Amino acid sequence: MDAGQLKERVIIQRRRQATEAGGQPVVTWTDLATVWARVAPESMTERRKRDKPTAVTRWTASIRYLADVDETCRIAHRDRTLDVTGVTYDRDRRWMYLDCVEDR
């Protein structure tokens, strides 16, 4: 991986679970970092969600190593939200490769 390939700005967000006044759990997202990335689609499939066809796109995002990024994170990229489903590293932990899914 070459740093010159990181041409997209993305926001990495971490999931937070809170409780509202009525005691109900509520999920919120907080910004963890804004980084340069290479974001590329890998595949697209279709599935049914509530009896309607839904497109599911798998993406790979390559970024410089960040210790706090894991499968509880998501990426805001342009007008898309990509849920991180897997994290791998290069041998020197200079780069991270985030497997993501977009459910539309």
Buried (B, 14 or more C-beta within 10 A) or exposed (E): BEEEEBEBEBBBBBBEEEEEEEEEEEEEBEEBBEBBBBBEEEEEEEEEEEEEEEEBBBBBBBBBEBEEBEEEBBBBBEEBBBBBEEBEEEEEEEBBBBBBBBEE
